[in-house]
Amino acid sequence: MRIAIIGAGGIGAPLGASLAVAGNDVTFLARGAHLAAMRESGLRIEGDRGETHVFPTQATDDASAIGPVDVVLFAVKLWDIESAGTQIRPLMGPETAVIPLQNGIDASERLDPILGAEHVLGGVGLVTGTIVAPGVVRQSGTHHRVTFGERAGGVSPRCLRIRDAFAAAGIDAVLSEDIQRARWDKFAILVPVSGVCALTRSSIGRLRDDPECAALIEGAMQEVAALSRAAGFALSETELEKTRAFIRGVPDGWTPSMAVDVMNGRRLELPWLAGKAVLLGRELGVATPLNFAINAALRPYVNGVP
């Protein structure tokens, strides 16, 4: 299967490495020192899942040099969606499927007018990694999952082919017949956890063991659950309990990417996480006081700090 990885960072690089090692024709779209290192010495993935070294690595900064592919794993930061979407138009063939793996709730819809809604699936990535040096990505935690599906529901032949290829590469590939709900499910994890971890500059271990920090995470999650009900994708108590179980089960050192970014003075995805929850609350008439406070406290850092 021909696969393009757009964004060879903490999500795209580990998934792309697994797919390449499994024998797929994988090309990474990258830039700068990261691209140069991948071309010279390959892509190295290290961390809790062990080590993978892809060498040689097919990598470029020119989508037109790749040409049409079967699958695009779209893993850029939320602020780059429109610019990266425009850049990858040469990858589109008649049957190309694009799987957005961004943290927010609206990446697919933002790509529709750029790439065509017929190409864009719904996607959720559960992979946590960070570029620690050019050409090197470190994963935290052992989760290595992609949930995806047709946004209209049901199971299509192209999704079955993708699931089988991903599973053969050791990826926990979940083909969802209700991907919209799955997207809300991830939103209910990431908004509170990324927000509180970023606010406290802490990994999850110290927070879930502190009663007041744990209560803040739970309260922010309940606000997202209320938003899901107002939006017509009501998350059940069973689904929320799975979210709590995930938070309890990750390693103490698990750190969401937005917390890593704020600790390193980098730009934040805040407007599409806690900020998006606040915006949706205003639109849907749902009170979001905890997410409002988290968003307000982090706003001075949204564009990074020197």
GIZIMO-V638551 format. One record per helix or strand of 2 or more residues. SS is the DSSP state (a for helix, b for strand). FROM is the first residue (numbers start at 1). LEN is the number of residues. If there is no record, write none. Layout:
ss->[SS;SS]
from->[FROM;FROM]
len->[LEN;LEN]
This chain:
ss->[b;a;b;a;b;b;b;a;b;a;b;a;b;b;b;b;a;b;a;a;a;a;a;a;a;a]
from->[2;12;25;32;43;52;59;63;71;78;97;107;120;129;136;145;157;172;179;204;211;237;257;270;274;289]
len->[5;10;5;10;5;3;2;3;4;14;4;9;7;5;4;5;12;4;22;5;21;13;7;3;11;13]
